[in-house]
Amino acid sequence: MKIKCEKCGNPISRIPDVGNPWLDAGIVPFSTMRPPDDMHTIANGYPHDKSYWQEWFPADFISESLPGQFRNWFYAILTMSTVLENRPPFKVLQGYASLRDERGEEMHKSKGNAIWSDEAAEKVGADVMRWMFAKHNPIQNLNFGYGAAKEIKRVLLTLWNVYSFFVTYANIDDFNPAGKTIQEGNLTKLDRWVLARLNSLIAQCDAAYEDVNLINVVQFVERFFDDLSNWYVRRSRRRFWKSENDADKETAYLILYECLVKIIKVIAPIMPFWTEEMYQNLIVSVEQDAPHSIHLCAFPDADDGRMDRALEDEIALTRSIVSLGRAARNKVNIKIRQPLGTMVINLAKDSPELSEDDRAIILEELNIKKISTISLNALDEILTYRITPNFSQLGPKYGKSLDTVVGWIKKMNQNDIEKLITTGRMKKEINGINFEITNDDVEIQRIERENFTVASEEQLGVAIDITLSEDLECEGLVRELIHKIQLMRKEADFQLVDRIRIVFATESKLQQAIIKNLDYLKSETLASEVVEGTPSGEVVKDLNINGIPASISLQRLAIS
């Protein structure tokens, strides 16, 4: 609608400042709106003077929902920029898909599946939501819900549990990192590995952030959470548990402290609240000159001198073998607490060598006494081929001669089967008739020898002898007993350093197992005394130890 002058009747290009009926309707005239202080007027700004405008163009980064804005905002700014400047209006665009409910359906209040942001933040936490968004591939719809959020929270609790572990033991030992530095001569192989992983992570995340690739940041960090918690901390626990505060124990504290401090700085942009809480306790509480907030800290620099790709690959191989060993045990439902005799390791062609230290770690992790073989074809002595006829193929192919061909297949030895696998076909003359079979005519499986369990992944594999000797069975019983006693300590709220007296009553088989492994039982449970008798004390419980009944009592001992 055109606006005309009441006096001359000519169209006017803008609303008059006064005497305009639009003012009475609450519409503010353009000329009365104060321009922002940093905005140039049309007379001396764009397009006449582009100096100030060029400081801001093109935009470094823009982000908006692609389905919702592709034909609106994105198209508009791209068109204007092309017409006016023949240049892209932005350097980086993050377009993302839609937010749906857990079933992938659109959220609507009327459908009852809408989740309000403040409600979600209250139930699962803002940091959990942010991590979920950062972890998600933005080109796909995000199916948001409390079930998915719980899984994210479980992953993040891995870091929180490491933090809690550090704080708990640091308080017990009055450890203060202020003014202390890591001494190179005190580093173990495990220490050097976790520092290499930490600095590799920092470099990877720095590059991913620069590339605005948050999904990679989250994936890198979650792998490090697992490395830190399930390998470094778990394998270093005895260093923290021991009573003497020696150089080795202090080194373990300093390494874990550095890992925690740097990892929370890496993830602070994604998870600002949890990291701030950890930062205040870990750093501000002990360093007077530290920035007041983690968000005032610089992003950590990767130390090239700490990186060691060969060491990372070596430990990665060790962990893969341990993982396969656990899978092999799970196949036959044998707990890690039950020691086993021997194992075989089948390595890939490009695998790094396993040092004596690596072998010792594998045996300890899998609770196995000895590695009998490590080679490229170690599983060949454990696995055998089993061949069975494929009747759906052979029947139409040979008809009345089917029984003859099936008899030939069933009599094949291992060399025959290997030849068939290699060549893809075999021929044989039987009663003057030539027969030929191919790989499609049979089903071939590799099965383990009796008393062995096998797990493999591509060229890497392990085989474990599951035969139990009397000594192995006894040790397994005591390990199971130790596990149950530790649970009793925890349920009774005993302190980590409390020494105890154990009284037990049980059958002769478990009794003999306890006698054979008495020192081990004492050291693992912090027991000063283990005696047979009528159980009585602070905690008394009837237990089942691998099918054997046992009555156990625990009594805390006074510190002398």
N, C-alpha and C positions, 0 to 999 in steps of 0.2 A: 504493500500500500504506500503510495506517495503522499508526502506531507506538503501542503501548499501554504504560502504566506497569505495571512488574512487580508493584508493591505493590497498587494499587487497580484495575487493569484499565481505567482510563479512557484515551481517546486523548490524546496530547500533541502540541502544535503545533510544537515544535522539538526538535532533538536535544539531549539533556543534555550538559553540558560534560565530565562524567567518567563513567566506568563504562558507556560506550556501546560495544557491540560494533563499531559502524561505524568507531570510531577504529582498531581493530586492522586494519581493511581499508584504512586509509590515507585515509579521507574526513575532511576537516577540519571540525569543527563551526562553524556560523555565528558563534557568540558568540566564538570565538577568533580570527576574522579581523579585523585592524585596519582600520577604515574609513579611506579617504584623508583627508588633513588638510583638504581643502577641501570635504568632503562633510558636509551637515547630516544629523542623525538624523531619524527619522520624527516625533519629538516637536516639533521647532522648524523643520523644513524644509517642503518641498512635501508636502501642499497647505496646511498651516497658515500658513506664512510663505513667500511667493513672491518676496520681495525679491531674494535671491541668485539664485534660479532664473531670474528674469526677465532677468538680465544675459546669460544664455546662450541664451535662447529667443526666437524661433525661431532655428535654426542659419542662419548666413549662406550656407553652401555645403555640399552633400554630393555625392558622386560614387560611383557603383557601376554595374556592368553591369546594364542594364535587363532583358535576357532572363533573367538568372540570379536577379535579386532582386526583380522586379516583384511576385510573389505572396508574397514572404517579407518581407524587411526593409522595402521601401517601403510595402507594404500594412500591415504591423504598425504602423509609426510613424505613418502617416497615420490609421489607425483609432484608435489611442490618443490622438493629438492632437485628433482630431475629438470623441471622446467626452469627454475631460477638459477641453479648452479651446475647442473649436469654432473652431480656428485651424489654418492650415497649419503643419507642424513645421519647415519650412525656407523660406528665401527663394529660393534658387537650387538647382536639381537638374541635375546633368549625368549623364544616363544614356547609356550607350554600348553598342554592339553587341558582337559576339564577335571574337576574334582567330583568323584562319584561316591556312592556308598560302598560298603564292603562287597556287595554283590555286583557292582558295576552299573547300578541304576542311578539315574539322576536324582539328586536330593530335592525333595519338595516338602514344605511344611504340611501340605494337604495329605501327602502319602505317609507322613509320620516317620520318615527316614532322615530328616534333616538333623544335622549336628551343628550346634552353634559354637563359634570359636571359643568364647569364654567358658562354655561348659566343657569343651574338650581340653582346654588348658588346665582347668581345675581338676579334671579326672586323671589325665595322663601326664600333664606337665608341658609347658611351652617348649622346653628343650627337646623332649621326645618328639613333639610335632615337627619342630624344625629339622631334626635329624631325619625324620621320615620324608619330609619334602626334599631335602638335599640328596637323600639316597635314591630317590625315585628318578627313573628316566623320563625327562619332561616331554618327550614326544608321545608318551602313552598317557592315558587317563590314570589318575591316581585314585585308587579305591580306598577311601579313608574309613576307618572304623576302629573301635576299641580293641578288637582282636589283633589286628595288625599292629596297633600301637603297643600292645603288651609285648610282642616279639621284639620291637625296637627297644623297648625299655630293658628287656632281658639282656640284649647285646650291650647296652650302655652300662648296665650294672656290673659288667666285667671290669670296666675301668674303675667304677666306684669301689668295688671289692678290693682291687689292688691298692687304691688310695687308703681304704679302711685298714687293710693289712699293714701298710707302711706306718700309718699313724699309731695303730695299736702297739706295735713293737718298738717304734721310736719313743713312745711315751714310757714303755716299760724300762727301756735302757737309757732314758734321758738323753737321747741322741739329738744334737743340734748341728745342722749343716753349716751354720754361719762361720765363715772364715776357713772352712775345710775345702780341700781340693782332692781330686782323684789322683792317686799316685800310680804311675804306669807300672812300676815293678810289682804292685799288688794285684794286678788284674788277672783274673782267670780266663780261660778260653770262653767260658759262658759270658763273662763280663764283656770281653771284646766283641763277641757276637751281638749282644743286645745293643751295644753302642753303635755297631755298624748298621744294624737294622734301624735304630733311631735316626741316624743321620741320613740314611737312604730314604727313610720316610719323609723327613723334613724337605729334602730335595724334590721328591716326587710331588708332595703336596704343594710346595711353592710353585712348581711348574703348572700343576692342575688349577690352582687358584688364578694364576695369571691367564690361563686359558678359559677361565670361568667354567670349569668342569668340576662341579661339586660332587657329582656322583663318583668320580674317580677318587676324590679326597676321602669320601666316606669309605669306599672299598679299601683303599690303602690303610686307613686308620683302623678299621675293624680287624684287618689281618694282624696289625700290630698289637691290638688289644689281646688277641689270642696268643701271639708270641710272648708278650710280656707276662700275661697271667698264667697260661697253661704250660709255659716252658721255663721262662726265666725265674719267676717267683716260685713256682712249684719246685723247680730243681734247686733253688737257693734257700729253701725254708730252713734247712738245718743250720745254715750260716746265721740266720736270725734267731733260731731257737737256742743256740748254745749259750752257756752261762757267761763265758769270758768275753769281754769286749776287746777283742784283738784287732789287728789291722785288717784281717780278712772280713770280719763282721762290719767294720766301719766302711770298707770298700763296698760291700753289698748295699749298705744304707745309702751311700753317696751315689752309686749307680742308679738305684731305684728312684732316688730323689730327683736326679737329673732327668730320668725318663718321664716322671710324672710332671715336672715343671715344664718341660719342653712340649710334651704331648698336649697339655691343656692350652698352651699358647697356640699350638697349631689348630686346634679345633674350636677355639674361643669364638671366631666369627660365626660358626654354625650353632654352637651350644653355649650361649653367653652366660647363663645363670649358674649351672652346675660348676662350670670352670671358674667363675668368679668366687664361688664359695670355697672351692679347693685352693684357689690362689691366695685368698685372705688367710687361710689357715697354714698353708705350706710356706708362703713367702713373706707376706706382710707381717705375720706374727714373729718372724725371726730376723728380718732384714729391715733396719730402720730407714734406709735410703731407697727402698724399693718403691716403684710407682704405686699410687694408691689403688689402682684398679688394673686388672689384667688387660683391659681394653686400652690402657695407656702404654702397654709394653710393645716393643718391636717384635715382628715375626722372627723366630729363631733362625740363625744361619746354620746351614749344614757344614759340618767339619769334614772336609775331604780326607784329612789324615786318619779319621776314625773309620772310614768306609773300607770294607773288605769283601768284595763280591765272592771271592773263592770261599771264604769262611761262611758266608751266608748260604752258598750252594751246598757246602758240606753239611751244615746243620739241617738244611731243608731236606737233604737225602736221609739223614738220620731220623728226622721226624716222620718222613714218609714211610720208612721201614717200620717204625714203631706203630704208626697208624694201621698198616697192613697186618702187623702182628696182633694187634688188638682185634681187628676184624676176623682174623683166623681163629682166635680164641672164642669170639662171640658165636662163630658158626657151630661150635660144639659145646657152648654154654659153660666154659671153664673160666672162672673169675681170675682176675689178675692176682688176687691174693694167693692163689694156688700156684706154687712154683712148679716149673716143668724142666725137663732135662736138657734137650738139645733143640736147635733150630738150624735151618738152611736159608741162605739169602741169595736170591737170583738178581744180579745187577744188570742194568742196561748198559749198552756199549759206551755211551758218553758219560756215565756216572763218575763222579770224583771218587777217589780212593777213601776207604773207611779206615781211619786211624785206630790205634788201640784204644784211645779215649772214646771214640765214637762207638766202638764195639762194646765197651764196658757200659756205656749209657744205654745202648739198645738192650743189653741183657738185664740191666737194672730196671728199665722201664717196663719190660715185658715179663720180668720175674722168671728168667730162664737161666740155667746154669752155664750153658756153653753154646757157641756157634761152631757147628761142625764143618760147614762149607760156605764159602763166598766165591761165586764165580758167575760168568755170563750165562751158563747153562746148568746152574745148580739144581733147578727143579726137574731136570730130565731124569734124575735118579729117583725122584719121588712120584712124579706123575706118569701114568700109563694111559695108552689109548684104548678106548672101548668103541667098537664098531657094531652098528646094528643095521639091518636091511631097511630100506625105505620102500615098503610094500606098495605104496601108491604110485611110485615110479616104476618099480620092477615088475609089478603084475601085468600092466598093459604091454610092457616091453618084451617080456619073455613068456608069458602065458603058461603053457604046460611045462616049460623048462624052469619055472620059478623055483621049485624045490632044489634043483641042482645048483642054481646060482646062489640061493640062500645058504646051502651047505658050504659052498666055497667061501662065502663071506665070513661065516661063523668060524672057519678054520684059519683065518688070516692071523699071522703073528704080528708083533710090533713093527718089524722091518717092512712087512707088506703094507701095513697101514700107513707108515711114514712115506713109503714110495707113492702110495695113492694120493696122499696129501700133497706131495711135492709135484707129481706129474699131472694130477687131475684125472687120470684114467688108468685102468689096468686091463690086460687081456689074459685069457687062459683057455687052453684047449682041454675039454672034458668029454671023454667018450667020443672023440673024433669031431666034436662040435666046438667052434670058436665062440667064446663069450667075451663081452667087454662091459665093464662097469665104469661109471664116472663118480665124481664126488656127489652129484645130485642123486645117485642111486642108494646112498647110504647116509647114516647120521653118525658123526664121529665126535666123541666126547673125551676130554682129558680128566681122569679121576685120580685122586691121591691114593697112595698105598695105605694099607690098613695101619691104624694107630698114628696117622698123620692128618693134620688139618692145614689147608693151603689157602692163601689169599694173594691175589696178584692184580696189578694195574699196568696194562701195556707190558713193557719188558721187565718191570720191577716186580718181584714177588718174594714171598716167604713161605716156608713150610715148617711146622712145629710138631715135634714128636710128643704125643699126649699120653704116653705110657707113664704111669705113676709107680715109683718105687715106694717102699715103706718110709724112707727118710723124707721124700718129697711130700707124701701124704701127711706126715707128722708136722712138717713145717707149715703146710697149708692150714691145718687145724689151728695152730698157734696164731698165724696171721689173722684168721677169722676171729679168734678170741680177742686179739688186740683191737680189731675194728670195733667189736661190741663193747669192749671196756672204754674205748675212747668216746663212744656214744654215751655211755653211762656217765663219764666225767662231764661231758657237755650238758646233759640233762640235769645233772646235780649242780650245775653252775660252778664247778671247780675252776680255779684260776689256771692259766696256762703253765705256770711255774710250780704248782702245788705238787709236792711229793706225796705218794700214797702207799698204803699197805693193802695187798690183795689176799683174800682168803677164798679158796675154791673147794668145791666138792663135785666130783664128776666120775665118770666111768674110767676104767683102766686105760683105754685107748687114748683118750684125751690127756689123762694123767701122765702117761709116758711121753706124749708129745710135749707137754709143758716142761717136764724134767729135761728132755733133750735140748730144748730151745729156751732155757730159763733166762740166760743173760740177755737174749734178744727181746724177750717179753718184758723184762725189767726196763731196758733202755727205751723201748718204744712207748711205754706207759708211764714213765717216771716213777716206777715202783721201787721203793727201797727194800720191801719184803714181799715175797710171794710164798704163801704157806697153804698146806692142805688142812682142812678142818671144817668146823661148822661156821658158815658165813654169818658174820654180824658186823655192823659198822654203820656209817652214815648212809650208805646206799647198798641195798641188797636186791638182787634180781636173778630170776631164773631165765637161763638163756638156752638157745638151741644152736649148737656149733656143728654145722654140716650134719645134722641129724643126731648129734650126741647131746643129751641133756646135761646142763651144768648150772650150778648155783654159785654166784659170785658176789662178794661184798667188797666195797671200797671204803677205806678210812683215810682221811687226810692226816698227815703227820705234822707235828709242830716243827717249825724251823728252829734248829739249834743254833 
